[in-house]
Amino acid sequence: MAKDPWTDPDPQPGDFDAYLESIDSRDPRYVQLHEGNPDAKVKFVVNVEGEDATRLEQLALERGKDIDEVVADLVRDAA
């Protein structure tokens, strides 16, 4: 039995490709065009528990920074 990506709790990359390809990008039922907002921001929520949370708190204390600043530093350094 084929799985249904619309109800699957873990849809996979490509599951919706056929549907997306079938959409007429000129049809206003499916597509709305909006000007971008240059001031828009993206916010990520990170959940850290246990030993990782303790180590993150320790890093923040050692660096004299807030935890969110340490996480941002770690993400930038990973690139």
Rosetta silent file (secondary structure, phi, psi, omega in degrees, C-alpha in Angstrom):
SEQUENCE: MAKDPWTDPDPQPGDFDAYLESIDSRDPRYVQLHEGNPDAKVKFVVNVEGEDATRLEQLALERGKDIDEVVADLVRDAA
SCORE:     score description
SCORE:     0.000 S_00000001
   1 L     0.000  128.988 -179.897    0.000    0.000    0.000 S_00000001
   2 L   -72.549  141.410  178.962    1.429    3.381   -1.011 S_00000001
   3 L   -81.883  152.642 -179.176    1.848    5.878    1.767 S_00000001
   4 L  -102.539  111.516 -177.380    0.028    9.202    1.622 S_00000001
   5 L   -63.767  -21.297 -179.730    2.436   12.123    2.180 S_00000001
   6 L   -72.113  -24.007 -179.524   -0.482   14.360    3.215 S_00000001
   7 L  -116.217   -8.437 -179.809   -1.163   12.206    6.278 S_00000001
   8 L   -67.333  130.114  179.189    2.277   10.632    6.837 S_00000001
   9 L   -69.815  -11.793 -178.987    3.838   11.961   10.079 S_00000001
  10 L  -136.337   69.600  178.768    7.252   11.887    8.358 S_00000001
  11 L   -63.980  149.080 -175.551    6.945   13.065    4.738 S_00000001
  12 L  -108.548  158.325  175.685   10.143   12.710    2.753 S_00000001
  13 L   -54.500  134.777  179.234   11.861   15.019    0.246 S_00000001
  14 L    93.671  -13.761 -177.592   10.192   14.604   -3.120 S_00000001
  15 L   -59.914  -29.930 -176.112    6.876   13.361   -1.739 S_00000001
  16 L  -106.836    6.442 -175.582    5.049   16.443   -3.029 S_00000001
  17 H   -57.997  -47.507 -178.070    7.019   16.999   -6.253 S_00000001
  18 H   -60.901  -41.918  179.132    4.355   15.611   -8.604 S_00000001
  19 H   -64.432  -46.196 -178.379    1.671   17.751   -6.944 S_00000001
  20 H   -64.080  -36.255  178.229    3.800   20.900   -7.058 S_00000001
  21 H   -68.661  -24.303 -178.462    4.661   20.323  -10.717 S_00000001
  22 H   -81.036  -11.235 -177.200    0.951   20.054  -11.546 S_00000001
  23 L   -79.432  132.333  174.789    0.173   23.532  -10.203 S_00000001
  24 L   -83.311  114.028 -174.695   -0.259   26.313  -12.752 S_00000001
  25 L   -66.192   -9.027  177.222    1.797   29.160  -11.304 S_00000001
  26 L   -93.621   -6.595 -176.701   -0.565   31.666  -12.943 S_00000001
  27 L   -83.115  113.783 -176.191   -3.622   30.293  -11.144 S_00000001
  28 L   -65.332  -11.199  175.413   -4.448   32.642   -8.230 S_00000001
  29 L   -69.180  -25.277 -174.499   -6.037   29.752   -6.304 S_00000001
  30 L  -110.441  -26.344 -171.535   -2.548   28.359   -5.757 S_00000001
  31 L  -130.544  130.809  173.158   -0.125   31.241   -5.983 S_00000001
  32 L  -122.861  130.187  178.943   -0.135   34.698   -4.432 S_00000001
  33 L   -97.533  133.227  178.673    2.612   37.163   -5.248 S_00000001
  34 L  -135.376  147.261  173.634    3.732   39.563   -2.542 S_00000001
  35 L   -67.775  144.991  177.676    6.534   42.053   -2.350 S_00000001
  36 L   -71.197  161.189  177.387    9.314   40.875   -0.094 S_00000001
  37 L  -113.432  106.964 -178.078    9.978   42.490    3.263 S_00000001
  38 L   -65.225  -14.826  178.970   13.648   43.437    3.592 S_00000001
  39 L   -95.718    2.808 -178.454   13.168   43.755    7.358 S_00000001
  40 L   -66.252  148.012  179.237   11.793   40.220    7.762 S_00000001
  41 L  -132.065  153.965  175.629   13.627   37.899   10.137 S_00000001
  42 L  -110.225  136.140 -179.396   13.638   34.180   10.703 S_00000001
  43 L  -119.962  129.168  176.981   13.566   32.831   14.237 S_00000001
  44 L  -110.315  138.700  175.714   14.667   29.319   15.173 S_00000001
  45 L  -105.571  123.513 -178.281   13.805   27.691   18.464 S_00000001
  46 L  -112.369  128.932  179.052   16.490   25.331   19.735 S_00000001
  47 L  -109.026  117.499 -179.646   15.745   22.841   22.497 S_00000001
  48 L  -123.646  132.342 -176.564   18.811   21.603   24.385 S_00000001
  49 L  -130.427  167.707  171.739   18.571   19.267   27.369 S_00000001
  50 H    61.439 -138.241 -177.136   20.704   17.348   29.811 S_00000001
  51 H   -61.272  -34.778  179.005   24.484   17.406   29.549 S_00000001
  52 H   -63.927  -40.363  178.861   24.339   19.471   26.363 S_00000001
  53 H   -65.980  -40.858  178.437   22.348   22.189   28.143 S_00000001
  54 H   -62.468  -44.062  179.912   24.784   22.193   31.054 S_00000001
  55 H   -65.994  -38.174  178.394   27.749   22.501   28.691 S_00000001
  56 H   -64.692  -42.203  176.235   26.043   25.297   26.778 S_00000001
  57 H   -61.946  -41.366  179.791   25.414   27.216   30.007 S_00000001
  58 H   -63.940  -43.306  177.360   29.055   26.696   30.975 S_00000001
  59 H   -60.468  -42.123  179.806   30.259   28.005   27.601 S_00000001
  60 H   -62.414  -43.682  178.425   28.059   31.075   27.975 S_00000001
  61 H   -62.828  -44.946 -179.438   29.439   31.792   31.440 S_00000001
  62 H   -62.243  -35.944 -177.159   33.037   31.331   30.280 S_00000001
  63 H   -90.608   -6.998 -178.434   32.503   33.663   27.325 S_00000001
  64 L    66.305   34.707 -177.880   30.466   36.225   29.255 S_00000001
  65 L  -125.924  166.703  171.552   27.626   35.932   26.757 S_00000001
  66 L   -77.392  158.425 -178.370   23.986   34.922   26.712 S_00000001
  67 H   -59.529  -40.446 -179.247   23.193   31.385   25.582 S_00000001
  68 H   -63.104  -33.236  177.294   21.591   32.618   22.347 S_00000001
  69 H   -69.489  -38.044  178.408   24.804   34.461   21.462 S_00000001
  70 H   -65.743  -42.831  177.727   26.864   31.317   22.079 S_00000001
  71 H   -60.759  -44.294  179.028   24.533   29.264   19.879 S_00000001
  72 H   -61.336  -42.178  177.338   24.821   31.889   17.108 S_00000001
  73 H   -60.352  -44.815 -178.953   28.634   31.785   17.430 S_00000001
  74 H   -62.927  -40.389  179.630   28.641   27.986   17.210 S_00000001
  75 H   -66.282  -44.559  178.522   26.445   28.024   14.112 S_00000001
  76 H   -62.581  -41.483 -179.366   28.641   30.631   12.396 S_00000001
  77 H   -67.461  -25.671 -179.425   31.800   28.712   13.315 S_00000001
  78 H   -70.241  -24.773 -179.344   30.342   25.493   11.890 S_00000001
  79 L   -78.997    0.000    0.000   30.234   27.019    8.420 S_00000001
